[in-house]
């Protein structure tokens, strides 16, 4: 079954001097969140950015995909610690993405873990949505 997720944003002013607020999301799990050009291109200053939200979505999606793949292979993880970094270059856009994962997975060796992580990186829905990023890296190892 398909699901829809929605976020609502109000933006006031122009790009560089204005600011916005993520007012509502489908789940109600968070909001309001402030966003601004400065939080995107300079220092966050307590505000979020589209790239930070993409990184959070990517890290969680990748972790779910890796967990599912490992379990399907008969070696469910005890713990996966994942971070995602999305690099934004003003005037160009998102230029890099990096995933790092450390896993505690009984019954699997490092090579098989890296292979499972690579499969998850290629197949999680957020990774698929980010295929336009010119440079994507993966650092995967057992804890």
C-alpha positions, 0 to 999 in steps of 0.5 A: 500500500502506498503512503503519502507523507506531507510537510508544510512550510511557510517562507517569509521574505527573499532567499538571503534575508528571509526565513521559513518554518516547517509548520506541520508534518503528517506524523506530528513528530516534529514542528515547528522547525526554523529554516533559513538560507544562512542555516543552509549555506553558513552556520546552522545557528539553531535552525535546520536546512533541507540538506540536514533533513535529507541526511536524517531521512537517508540515514534512517532509510539506509539503516532500515534497508540494511537491517532488512537485508541482514535479517533476510540473509539470516544475520539480523543486526543487534545494532546499526549506528549510521550517519549520513552527511550531505554536502551543499555548495551554494550556486551548485547544489548538493555535491556529495553524500556520505554514509558511515555505518558501524554494525554489531551483527553476530554471525557475519564477517566484515566482507559480507557486512560491507556487501550488505551495506552496499546493497542497502545503499543502492536500494533504499528508497532515499538512496534511489531518490538521491542518484543525482548526487555526483559523489556518494561514498560508503564506509561500512564496518563491524563494530 
